[in-house]
Amino acid sequence: MLNLLIVVAVLCSILAFVVHSKNWTRLRGDRMQILSGGYYQEIPFGELDSVLWKERIPQMERSHGFSFWAREKGVFVDSLYPRRPVYVYVDDLRQRKIKVRYRDTMVVFLNFEDSMETRTMYQFLKNELELRSPQ
């Protein structure tokens, strides 16, 4: 029985690591869904305010989340706006990040391990912002 418990614990640990190790995104017609482990965020394209490149994420206090190697995931609190959570889904801190502001106050920092995937997502979000923003 103890051996079975050890095997289940190891398998659960491996599964948790795999689920948190990558940002999983899904593009729908009107929104983008981001899933990384237990963190899920939905960004409606019609409510995008800005999409910017950032070299670094600002220094913030982690409300809950984790970091390992060059990854940073979770919900953070900005000292300037403590009531507004900042969502961070960064697979590689050494690369540029996409800063998405939507619904006037919501902020998400996002990138992927593959810089081309990050660049493609940035361009896609920029296009959606231009398409849906009032002229």
Salt bridges, closest charged atoms under 4 A:
ASP30 OD1 - ARG31 NH1 2.94
GLU42 OE2 - ARG31 NE 3.35
GLU47 OE1 - ARG103 NE 2.62
GLU72 OE2 - ARG62 NH1 2.64
ASP91 OD1 - ARG71 NH1 3.96
ASP91 OD1 - LYS73 NZ 2.68
ASP92 OD1 - ARG94 NE 3.01
GLU113 OE1 - ARG71 NH2 3.34
GLU128 OE1 - ARG132 NE 2.58
